[in-house]
């Protein structure tokens, strides 16, 4: 959490910030959660001219040195995102890094890419062993770390996803 903020308030800050950002870029934005309490699939939808985008907003806390962890829980079938259609090019995740109650950065990424990387990172993680040499426990937790680490695939995502960093133009294509 960010300095005493609950996960729920960090999430809400992200959603509201995305709505404001898109509205300022001439998108019409609707919030699924305003009609359906905690909608399961999408958080926001956005329309601009003949474009429509379905948005899954995920907020994370930013710590010192911009450390941050994007965390999800996989469903029982191993999927992270409900109703993910590989052919749907209108489906995006917007990651929101929150520090001191304000979004400091966004990553605008096609959902298929986030799903693929979370799955691959989890697979690589479980091929390795714990420090004591035993196998790692299989759980539903999935995580990607923004900070660098020279020896972990699941780290360094700020650099790996630099082309998505604050790149709102991706929604225009």
C-alpha positions as CSV (number, residue, x, y, z in Angstrom):
1,X,0.0,0.0,0.0
2,X,1.0,3.6,-0.5
3,X,1.6,5.3,2.8
4,X,-1.4,4.0,4.6
5,X,-3.7,3.8,1.6
6,X,-5.7,0.6,1.2
7,X,-5.4,-1.5,-1.9
8,X,-9.0,-0.5,-2.7
9,X,-8.2,3.2,-2.6
10,X,-5.0,2.7,-4.6
11,X,-7.1,0.9,-7.2
12,X,-9.7,3.7,-7.3
13,X,-7.1,6.4,-7.6
14,X,-5.8,4.5,-10.7
15,X,-9.3,4.2,-12.3
16,X,-10.1,7.9,-11.7
17,X,-6.8,9.0,-13.1
18,X,-7.2,6.9,-16.2
19,X,-10.7,8.4,-16.7
20,X,-9.4,11.9,-16.4
21,X,-6.4,11.3,-18.7
22,X,-8.6,9.8,-21.4
23,X,-11.2,12.5,-21.0
24,X,-8.5,15.1,-21.5
25,X,-7.5,13.3,-24.7
26,X,-11.1,13.6,-26.1
27,X,-12.2,10.0,-25.3
28,X,-15.7,9.4,-24.0
29,X,-15.2,7.2,-20.9
30,X,-17.6,5.0,-19.0
31,X,-16.9,3.0,-15.8
32,X,-18.3,-0.5,-15.7
33,X,-17.9,-0.5,-11.9
34,X,-20.3,2.4,-11.5
35,X,-23.2,0.1,-12.7
36,X,-21.8,-3.3,-11.6
37,X,-20.1,-3.4,-8.3
38,X,-16.5,-4.5,-9.0
39,X,-17.1,-5.7,-12.6
40,X,-15.2,-8.9,-13.1
41,X,-13.8,-8.4,-16.7
42,X,-13.3,-4.8,-17.6
43,X,-13.1,-1.6,-15.5
44,X,-13.6,1.1,-18.1
45,X,-14.6,1.5,-21.7
46,X,-13.6,4.4,-24.0
47,X,-14.9,5.6,-27.3
48,X,-13.3,8.1,-29.7
49,X,-14.7,8.6,-33.2
50,X,-15.0,5.0,-34.5
51,X,-12.6,3.5,-32.0
52,X,-13.6,1.6,-28.9
53,X,-11.3,0.3,-26.1
54,X,-12.1,-2.1,-23.3
55,X,-9.8,-1.3,-20.4
56,X,-8.6,-3.3,-17.4
57,X,-7.0,-0.9,-14.9
58,X,-4.5,-2.3,-12.5
59,X,-2.9,-0.1,-9.9
60,X,0.3,-0.8,-7.9
61,X,2.1,1.1,-5.2
62,X,5.4,2.8,-6.1
63,X,8.1,2.7,-3.4
64,X,11.5,4.3,-3.0
65,X,13.6,4.2,-6.2
66,X,10.4,3.5,-8.2
67,X,10.2,-0.1,-7.0
68,X,6.8,-1.5,-7.8
69,X,5.2,-4.9,-8.2
70,X,2.4,-5.7,-10.6
71,X,0.5,-8.5,-9.0
72,X,-2.4,-10.7,-10.1
73,X,-4.1,-13.9,-9.0
74,X,-4.6,-16.6,-11.7
75,X,-8.0,-18.3,-11.9
76,X,-8.3,-22.0,-11.3
77,X,-7.8,-22.7,-15.0
78,X,-4.5,-20.8,-14.9
79,X,-5.8,-17.8,-16.8
80,X,-5.2,-14.3,-15.4
81,X,-7.8,-12.3,-17.4
82,X,-11.4,-13.4,-17.8
83,X,-12.9,-13.5,-21.3
84,X,-9.5,-12.8,-23.0
85,X,-10.0,-13.1,-26.7
86,X,-6.6,-13.3,-28.5
87,X,-8.2,-11.7,-31.6
88,X,-9.6,-8.7,-29.8
89,X,-7.2,-5.8,-30.5
90,X,-9.4,-3.4,-28.4
91,X,-8.6,-5.0,-25.1
92,X,-5.9,-3.2,-23.0
93,X,-4.4,-3.2,-19.5
94,X,-3.5,0.2,-18.1
95,X,-1.1,-0.2,-15.2
96,X,-1.0,2.8,-12.8
97,X,1.9,3.4,-10.5
98,X,0.6,5.2,-7.4
99,X,2.8,7.1,-4.9
100,X,1.4,9.5,-2.2
101,X,-2.1,9.3,-3.6
102,X,-1.2,10.2,-7.2
103,X,-0.5,8.2,-10.3
104,X,3.1,8.8,-11.3
105,X,3.3,6.6,-14.3
106,X,1.1,4.5,-16.7
107,X,1.8,1.6,-18.9
108,X,-0.7,1.1,-21.7
109,X,-0.4,-2.5,-22.9
110,X,-2.5,-4.9,-25.0
111,X,-3.9,-7.4,-22.6
112,X,-2.7,-10.4,-24.6
113,X,0.9,-9.2,-24.0
114,X,0.4,-8.8,-20.2
115,X,-1.2,-12.3,-20.0
116,X,1.6,-13.9,-22.0
117,X,4.4,-12.3,-19.9
118,X,2.7,-13.1,-16.6
119,X,2.4,-16.8,-17.7
120,X,6.0,-17.0,-19.0
121,X,7.4,-15.3,-15.9
122,X,5.5,-17.7,-13.6
123,X,6.8,-20.7,-15.7
124,X,10.4,-19.5,-15.5
125,X,10.0,-18.8,-11.7
126,X,8.8,-22.4,-11.0
127,X,11.6,-24.0,-13.0
128,X,14.0,-22.6,-10.5
129,X,14.4,-23.5,-6.9
130,X,14.3,-21.7,-3.6
131,X,17.6,-20.6,-1.9
132,X,17.6,-23.8,0.1
133,X,17.4,-25.9,-3.1
134,X,13.8,-27.1,-2.7
135,X,11.1,-26.6,-5.2
136,X,9.0,-23.5,-5.2
137,X,5.4,-23.9,-4.2
138,X,2.8,-23.6,-7.0
139,X,0.2,-20.8,-6.1
140,X,-2.2,-18.6,-8.0
141,X,0.0,-15.5,-7.4
142,X,1.6,-13.9,-10.4
143,X,4.0,-11.0,-10.2
144,X,6.2,-8.8,-12.3
145,X,8.7,-6.5,-10.7
146,X,9.5,-3.1,-12.3
147,X,12.9,-2.8,-10.7
148,X,16.0,-4.3,-12.2
149,X,17.7,-7.6,-11.1
150,X,20.5,-9.0,-13.1
151,X,19.4,-12.7,-12.5
152,X,15.6,-12.8,-12.5
153,X,13.4,-13.0,-15.6
154,X,10.5,-11.6,-13.6
155,X,12.3,-8.3,-12.9
156,X,13.1,-5.2,-15.0
157,X,9.7,-4.7,-16.5
158,X,9.9,-0.9,-16.5
159,X,12.8,-1.3,-19.0
160,X,11.2,-4.2,-20.9
161,X,7.9,-2.3,-21.3
162,X,9.5,1.1,-21.9
163,X,7.6,1.5,-25.3
164,X,4.3,1.3,-23.3
165,X,5.4,3.7,-20.6
166,X,3.0,6.7,-20.7
167,X,2.3,5.9,-24.4
168,X,-1.4,6.9,-24.7
169,X,-1.0,6.9,-28.5
170,X,-1.2,3.1,-28.5
171,X,-5.0,3.5,-27.9
172,X,-5.3,5.6,-31.0
173,X,-4.0,2.9,-33.4
